[in-house]
């Protein structure tokens, strides 16, 4: 098996020269950055749509307690808190 350190060092020297050629003031996210941002935006939109669908199924009215009705008590009728 060939020695990988020689090919790795050659690749690193080529990458370093490419990195020196890039103008640091003009670096932009490019197409890949736009694609990642667009995918994340679509995912958030889908999650919000799903959340709205699930929240519309929730009934926010509290059902009365059957034990309290059977004993003739209603919650909050006396206005005092029980210990």
C-alpha positions in Angstrom: 0.0 0.0 0.0 1.5 3.4 -0.9 2.4 5.9 1.7 -0.5 8.3 2.1 1.5 11.1 3.8 3.2 12.1 0.6 -0.1 12.5 -1.3 -1.7 14.2 1.6 1.0 16.8 1.9 0.9 17.4 -1.9 -2.9 18.0 -1.6 -2.4 20.3 1.3 0.1 22.4 -0.6 -2.2 22.7 -3.5 -5.1 23.7 -1.2 -3.0 26.3 0.6 -2.1 28.0 -2.7 -5.8 28.1 -3.6 -6.6 29.6 -0.3 -4.1 32.4 -0.8 -5.6 33.4 -4.1 -9.1 34.1 -2.6 -9.7 37.7 -1.8 -10.8 37.8 1.8 -13.0 40.9 1.3 -15.0 39.3 -1.5 -15.9 35.9 0.1 -19.6 35.1 -0.3 -21.6 32.0 0.7 -22.2 31.2 -2.9 -24.7 28.8 -4.3 -24.3 26.1 -1.6 -25.0 28.7 1.1 -28.2 29.7 -0.8 -29.3 26.1 -1.2 -28.8 25.4 2.5 -30.7 28.5 3.5 -33.5 27.7 1.1 -33.8 24.1 2.5 -33.9 25.4 6.0 -36.6 28.0 5.1 -38.8 25.3 3.5 -38.3 23.1 6.5 -39.4 25.9 9.0 -42.3 26.7 6.8 -43.4 23.0 6.8 -43.0 22.8 10.6 -45.1 25.9 11.1 -47.8 24.6 8.8 -47.8 21.3 10.7 -47.9 23.1 14.0 -50.9 25.2 12.9 -52.7 22.0 11.8 -52.1 20.3 15.1 -53.0 23.4 17.2 -56.3 23.7 15.4 -57.2 20.2 16.7 -56.6 21.2 20.3 -59.7 22.0 22.4 -58.8 24.7 24.8 -62.0 24.5 26.9 -61.5 22.7 30.1 -64.0 19.9 30.8 -65.7 20.1 34.2 -64.5 17.7 36.8 -67.2 15.0 37.3 -66.2 14.5 41.0 -66.8 18.1 41.8 -70.2 18.1 40.2 -71.2 14.9 42.0 -70.4 16.3 45.4 -72.0 19.7 44.7 -68.8 21.7 44.7 -67.6 23.9 41.9 -64.0 25.0 41.5 -63.5 28.6 42.5 -67.1 29.0 43.9 -65.8 29.7 47.5 -63.0 32.0 46.4 -60.6 30.5 49.0 -57.7 28.3 48.3 -57.5 24.9 50.0 -54.3 23.8 51.7 
